[in-house]
Amino acid sequence: MKIADWVRSAESMGLPFTSIPAYCCFPMLVCLFYARLWTIGISVIVTVVVWRLQIKGYTLSWMVRRARSKLRGERVSSRPIWHIRRFSRLQDPGEEF
């Protein structure tokens, strides 16, 4: 039994003969305007990373949030650091009992 073509219309466009979605190759556009060996290398690496994330079900924005979380030590302070430093001692340290 043949499946109708309109059933697949909700799927995103992909590169021909691959399973890579078209939005994964967006970094390749940089190579059109600034074609250097290192830009081609970086764009290929970014394309592969985004493609692997898409296969696992993650997005690029998730990866950025995850990296920021790892860089700050996976701890989110509820108040800015200047507020904590200013109001952590309500008395002068020399006047403690």
Residue, then its C-alpha position, 0 to 999 in steps of 0.5 A: m500500500k502506497i502512502a500519500d505524499w501529503v502525509r509527509s508535508a509536515e516534515s521539515m525540508g532536508l538536504p537531498f539524499t541525507s537525513i540532515p534537516a535544512y536548518c542544520c546547514f545554516p552555518m554553511l551560509v557563512c562560507l558563501f560570503y567569507a570562504r576560508l578554510w577555517t570558516i568551512g571547517i567551523s561550519v562543518i563542525v557546527t552542522v554536524v553538532v546541530w544534526r546530532l542534537q536534532i537526532k537526539g531530540y535537542t535544540l541549539s538553544w538547549m545546548v547554549r543554556r546547558a553550556r551556560s549552566k555548566l560554566r556557572g557551576e550549575r548553581v543559580s543564585s536568586r539574587p545578584i551578587w552585589h545585593i548579596r555582598r551589600f546586605s549579607r552583613l547588616q552590622d559593621p563587622g567590628e561591632e559584633f557581640 
